[in-house]
Amino acid sequence: MTRLITRSSPPRTAWQLEQQGLHPLLARLYAARGITDKAELDYELKSLLPPASLTHATDAAHLLADAIEAEARLLIIGDYDCDGATATAVGMRALKMLGADVHFLLPDRFKLGYGLSPEIVDLAAQQSPDLIITVDNGIASIEGVNRAREHGIATLITDHHLPAETLPEADCIVNPNQPGCDFPSKCMAGVGVMFYVMLALRAELRERGFFVEHPEPNFAVLLDLVALGTVADVVKLDRNNRILVSQGLKRMRAGQLQPGLAALFKAAGRDPKKATAMDLGFILGPRLNAAGRLADMRLGVECLLTDDASRALQIAQELDALNRERREIEAGMQDQALILLESLDANDASPGIAMFDETWHEGVVGILASRIKDKLHRPVFAFAPGEGGLIKGSGRSIPGLHLRDALDLVAKRAPGLLVRFGGHAMAAGATLRAENFEQFRELFAKVAGELLSPADLTRTLETDGTLEGAYFSIATARLLENEIWGQGFPAPLFLDQFEVEQQRVLKEKHLKLRLRKGDTRIDGIQFNFNSQPGNTARVAYRLTINEYQGVETPQLMVEHLE
């Protein structure tokens, strides 16, 4: 069951925004998203929160500046997702622009797992670094930081994940979510945190007179990477994040993008001059992530670091092939998961679902959990076999259940059940012994049942109400797609009643529609549809552009149909 509700758009606020020069439709949409003044939509770089206001960013800058002046050996340890890859690339490119001796190391997700583990520190020590810099990880790496100290290696943690009660004893920690940090933007991605540290470092070196003898780099050239990692990590797009994304997209549309990103666009058959946040989240992000899921994320990072356009295209095509393979694996796993759910009658209505299959691929369980979560509107964990009798799970949640807090409650009620866990409100990971899966499944369902209300378990779609027929145009679709939408600042979703003039099924799973509203006719498509409509239908949809054989037409992307 899906409940459709319409966002409230205060008429007076919408009118004020329109008077300030906003398009009438945008004024209505922004008023419904809490915007009260056009100035809040100023996405110029000068409007960014200052780097010095991020707790310990200045301390990190001192540490890095000292290291650069001492010609110390720096080693970035990243993560194997898109945020980690872009954060690694931002750190590598920025530090090299400053003349630093810097290298990077990424954990193999299938052997070393996530974060600054003692094992990856031992591996890092073989390169004899003076300072390890983590990006998009490290806030929970107490043992890893201790191991680094044993090796005589200093540590700088840059992360955005939620911390546990005890922090690692690193030389410096920069994380907007650490205790005592009053930085207003708590939802920066790992790449955003690293970008801020690099800005603070440049300011510190400027203060030291470093640029009297060295060229001062323009770090704006890194904003395409920052935008990609921010959108792909599905962090909330507060104003500060929207500025970062907007500036990155601006550079892409102007053709000022890294060769690797240009190659990813080309491999996907997309034009960077028309880049949107949707492209970052659903086109580029999955291709980069495919490397970390099925192979080695070093391939993805190399794509982002190379300045050789032909090499970048070669890697991008490899990533495109990996992404197609990932989709095939995921489709098979999803079919298995749905069969598994059907066989577990008692769990069909469970408020929290955990699944495990020995044939599943560890690199794809996160996507599987997301798909099942979307289908059933329940928090879901999917597990795949790891090494040494362990199983590794990835979870996705729904509004109303903070997934990391739920895991914390599970850990407190069954000490020793979780070997390790961590994450965010909407996504988290957990590792446990295979023989303990049933206990976890039952306890997770119980905890979810306590934390979720019946209303939370009903899928709710927030819409922006009706869209006037005159707005069913390419111009309006282009107007909407050029704005910055994303997590916490959702893209417009409209709701209207239509007459269904034609309908047919494509490839046995997509529903193609010809719809009429008043005197306006328009095509619509619903991917992976569940049921076909009658002569009339109530449709929740996004206005998009369909391009076929060089011809563009407006089209409705159907999200829900009844």
N, C-alpha and C positions, 0 to 999 in steps of 0.2 A: 504494500500500500504506500502510495506517495501522496503527501500533503502539499498542495500548492498554495503559497502565500505571496502577497504582493508587498514589496518594500514600500515603506512610507516615504514619500518625497514631499517635504513641506513646501507648499505652493509659494509662500513668501520668500523662502530661501532660494528656490528655483528662479523666481522673478528677479531677485537681487543679482544672482549670478548672470542671468540673461542681460540685465542692465549693465553689467560690467564687461559685456562683450562676448559672452559664451554663446555658442549655438544653442537654440532653445531645447533641442533634444539632449545635448550634453549637460545643459543646466539642470534639467530634470533628473538625469542619471546621477550626476555628481551630488546633488542635494540629497538623494536617497542614500548616498554613501558617506554622509556626514560632512561634506565640504560646505563651508559657509561663506568662503571668500575666495575669489579667483587667485589671490596671492598664494593660496595653499597649493595651487597647481603650477607654481613657478618651479620648474625643474632645472634651473641653471645651477652650475657647480658651486657658485657662491652661496647657494642656499643649503649646502651640505652642513651637517653638524661638524664642528671643528674637531680634527683628529686629537688634539690635546685633551678634549673632554672625555675621551674613552679611557677609562681607568687603566693605568700602567702602560699606555701606549707611549708616553714620553720616556718611561723607564726602559721600555723595549728599545726605543730609539737610541738611548744612551748606550745600552749594551751592544747594539749592532754597530753604532758609529765607532765605538772603541775597537770592536772586532775588525772593522774595515781598515781603520788606521793602523792596527797592529798586523795587518795582512793575515788575519786568522783564517782558518779553513772552516767554512760554513756548510752545513748539510741540512737540507729541507726534507722532512719526512711527512709525506702527504697521505691522502686517502684514495681509495680506488673507485670513488664515484665522481660525477661531473663537478661537484663543488670542490672536492679535494684536488682534482686534476687542474681546474682553473686556478685555484688558490696556489698550487705548486708552480704553475706557469707564471702567475703574477709575481710571486716571490723570486723566481729564477730570473725573469726578465728585468725586474726592478733592481735587484741586487747586482746583476751584471752591468746594468747601465751605470751603477755607482762604482764599478771597478772591483767588486768583491770577488773573492775566490769561493764560489758557491757551486754545490752539486745537489742532486736530489736522490731520494730513495723511497720507493713505494712498497708497502707490504703486499705479499702474495696472499689474496684473500683466502685461498684454499689451504695454505700452509701456515701462515703467520697470523691470519685474522686481522681484525681492525685495531688501529691505534698504536701507540708507542709501547709495545710489549717488550719485556726483557729480551726476548729472542731477536726482535728487529734491532734493538740497541746493540746486542752482540754483533749482529751483521754490520751495523753502522760503524762500530768501533774498528772494523777492518780497514776503513777508509781514513782513520785517524782524524776525525773532525775535532775542532776546538769547541764548537757550539752546534748543538742540534736545535733546529727550529721546526716545531710541528705546525702544520696547517690543517684545519678542519678536524683535529683530534688532539688528544693529550690531557684533557681536563680530568679524566678518570685514571690516568696512567701513573698511579703512585709507584708501582713496582718498576715500571720502565724508567721513570726519572731516577729512582734509587740506583738502578743498574747503571745508568749513565754516569752518576756520581762515582760509582765504584771504578768506572773506566777513566775518571778524571775529565769527563765531558760536561760542559755547561749546557743548560737547557732553557729555551724560550718557548713557552706554550702559547700558541694562538689558536683559539677554538671558539665555538659558539654553542656547543652542546651544554645541556644542563649538568651542573656539577653534583657530585655526591656530598655527603656531610664533611668529608675530609678531602682537602686539596693536595695535589702532589707538591713536593718541596722543590719546585723548579726555581731557577734564578729569577724568572719573571713570567707572569701569566697575564695574557690579554684575552679577556672573554667578557662580553657585555652582560653575561648571565652569572658571573661569579659574585659571591657575597660582597656587599659594600660598593658595587659599581652602580653609579647613578646615571650612566649614559642613557639617554632617552630611548634610543632605538635598540630594543632588546632582541630584535629578530633579524639582525644581520646574518648573512650566510658566512661560512668560513672564508670564502674569497673576499667578502666585504671587510672582515676583520683584518685579513692580511693586507689588503689595499690601504686600510687606515694606518696600519703599522708602517707601511712603506712611506706614506705621506708624512707621518711623524718623523721618520728617519731622515727624510729629505730636509725637513725643517730644522732638525738638529744639526745636520751637516752644514746647512746654510749658515746657522748661528756660529759654527766653528770656523767659518771662512773656507770650507772645503772647496767651494765652487769658484774660488779665486783662481785656482790652478786646474780645476776639472770642469768640464761642461755640465751644466745643470740639466738633468733629464726632464722631459715633459711626461708625467705619469698618466696624463689623459689618454695616451695611446694604449693603455691597459684596460680602459673602461669597457671595451667589447667583451673581454674575458670576464670582467666583474659582472656585467649584465647577464651573461650566459650562466655562470655559476649560481647567481642569485635566483634567477627564474627556475633553473633546473632543480634546485634544492627545495623548491616549493615553500620557501619561508614567506611569512606575511609581508606583503608589500606596503609597509608604512611609507610615510612621505620620504624619509631618507633613502629607503630602498628604491622607491619609484624614481628618485633623482638619479641614482646609480644606473638603473635599467634604462631610463630615458636617454641619458647621455651615451650609454653604450649603443643603443639602437640608432641614435643620431649619427654616430660614427659609422656604423654599418651601412646605413642608408646613403651616406656620403662616399662610400667606397673606401673608408679609412679603417680597415679591419685587418687583423692578423692573417697571414697567408693560410694558416690552418683553418680558421673560421671561414674564409672565402672558399677553401676547398670543400669543407663540409656542406656549405650551401650548394656548391656545384654538384657534388656527389648525390645530393638529395633532390636535385632538379629545382631548386628554389633560387629566387633572385634576392640578393642581400639589399638591393635598393628598395625592396618592398618589405624589409624585415619587420616582424612583429614579435611581441612577447610570446605569442603562441608558437612561432617558429622556434624560439629558443627552448621552450618547454617540451614541445612534441616532435621537433625535427632534429635539431642539433644535439640537444641533451641526451636523448636515447642512443644516438650513434656513438657519442663519447662513452656513455655508461656501458655500452655493449662490450667495450674492451675490458673493463673491470669485471664484468659479469662472466664472460666466457674465456677471456685470454689474460692479457697482462696490461694494466692501465699505463704502463710505460709507453705503450703504443699511442695511447690518447694524448699523454703529455708531450710526447715527441711531435705529434701533429700540431700542438699549440705552441711549441717552442721553435720549430724550424722556420727559417726565413726563405727557404727554397720552395718556390711555388709548385714545382713538379713533384718534389718529394712529399709535400703536403697533400697534393691530390692523390698520390699513390696510397698514402696512409688513409686518407678519407674514404677511398674506395674500399680498402680493407675493412674499415670500421662499418661502412654501409653493408658489406657482406656479413659481418658479424652480427649486425642488428637484424638482418633478415633471418639468420640462424637462430638468434635469440627469440624472435617472434614465433618461429616454428616450435621451438622447445616449449615456450610458454603456452602455446595453444594446446599442445598435448597434455601438459601438466594441468591446465584449466579443465579440460575434459575429465581427467582423472579425479580432480578435486570435486567436481560437481557430482560425479558418480559416487564418490566417497561420502559426500554429504547426504545424498539420497539414501544411502545404506544406513546412515546413523540417524534414524527417526527421532531419537531422543534429543538430538542436537539441532534439529531443524530450526527450533525456536530459541536455541540457546543465546543468551545475550552476549556471550563471548565465544569465539570459535578458534580452536587450534587444530591444525592438520599436519600429518607427517606421512611421507611415503619414501621408502628406501631408494626409489628410482628417480626422485626429484633432483634437480640441479641446484646446488647451493647459490649460484649466482643469479638465479631467476626467482627465488622464493619471495622476494620483496614485491616484484611486479605481480606475482600470483596472488599474494595477500591483498594487494590493492584491488585487483579485478574482482575477487570474491567479496571483498568489503563493499565495493560499489554495487555488486549484484544483490547482496543480501542485506545491506545496510546494518552490518554488525562489525565490531572490532574483530580482526582476524590475524592469527599468527600462522605462518606456513613454515614448516621445518624440512630440512634436507640433511642427509648424513654428512658428518665431517670426519675428522680423523680421531683415532684413539677412543672409539666408542661414544664420541660426542655427537650431538645433533645441533645444528645451527638454524635459528629461526629469525624471520623478519616479520614485523607486525605493522599493520596499518589500522588507524582508528577512525571513529566517527565523532562529530561534535558531542560533547558531554562526557567523554572518557579521555583523561590524560593518560596516555599509554605508558609513559615511563613511571608515573606515579602508581599505576596499576601493578606494574612489575615490582616496584619497590614494596608494595603491600604483599604481593605473592612471596617475595624473598623474606619478608619479616615473619610471615605465617609459616613458612616452611624453610627454615634456615638450611643452607646447603643445597637446596633444590636447584637454584640457578648458579651455574658456574661463573657466569658473568652476564651483565645486561647494561643497557644504556639507551639514550635516545632523546626524543622530543615528546610533545603532546600527541602528535598525530602519527609519528613513525618511531619505531624502536627495534632493537635487536636483542636476542637472548640466546644463550648457549646452555645446554643441559645434557645430562647423560641420557642415552637412548632409553634405558629402562625406566626413567622417571617421566617419560612423556605423558603417560596416562594421568599421573598425579598432577602434572602441570595443566593438562587440558581441563581437568575437573576444577582445579583451584582457580584457574584463569576465568572460567565460566562463572564461578561463584562470585569472584571479586567484581567482574563486569556487571553481574546482576545487581550487586549492592550499589555500585557507583552510577549505573544508568537508570534513568526513569523510563516509564512506558513511553512518554512523549519522545524521549531521545531515540527510541528504537523504531520510530516512524520516520522514514525518509522524508525530508522536507526540502522542497525546491523553492528558493526565493526568486521571484520574478520582478520585472520592472513594469508589469502591466501591459497594456496594449501598445502596439506600434501603428501609427497612422499609415494608411495605405500609400500615401504620398512618399513615405520614407522607404518603401521597398525599392531601393535603387542602389546601383554600384557606388554612387557618390556617398550615400549614407553609410554603406558597409565600409568604405574606405575611411570615412570620418571616424567610425568606431574603432577600426583595427589599428589606426595610427595612435590611439591613446594607450596609456599604460594600465593594463589590467592584470590581475593575478590573484594569488592566495591572499585572502583578507581584503581584497579590493576587486571583487568579481566582475568579470566581463558581463555586459548586458545580456539578460535573458528575458525575452518577451513572452507574453501569453495572449493567445487570441483564439476565437472560434472560426473555423474554416469549413467551407464545403469541399468535399473531396471529389474532384472531377475524374481523376485517374489515379491508379496505383498499380505497381508491379514490383516483384521481388527480383533483386539482382544478386547473382551468385549464391542464391539460396539463403542469404542472411542479411541483405540490406534492402530497405523499403524505399522505393522511389515514388514520390507523390506529385500530383499536380493539384494545387490548392487555389481556392478562390475566396476572397474576402471583399464583399461589395463588388465593385467593378475591377478590382485588382486580381490578377492571376500571377502565381509564382510557383516555381518548383521547390520541392523540399526533399530531404533525404534523412532517413534514420538508420544509423549503422547498428548492426546486431539487434534488430528489432525483436520484440517478443510477441506482438499481436498486431493484426491489421485493423484499420478503422472501418466504420460504416460510411454512410453518406456525409456525415458531418463529424468533425473531430475538434477537441480542445487540445491545442498544441502549445507546448513550451519550446521555444526555439531561439537560436542565435542567427542574426543576419550575417551572411557570409558572401563570398564571391566564388563562383564556380568557373574555372577556366578549362575549356575543352577545345583543342585544336586551334588555339590562339584567340578564341572568342570568349569574352567574359560576360557572365550574366549573374544577377543577384540570385541567391538561393537561401532557403531556410535550412539550417542544421538543426534537426529535431532532437531535443534532449528528452522529451516526455510526450507521450501521445495517449489520449483517452477519448 
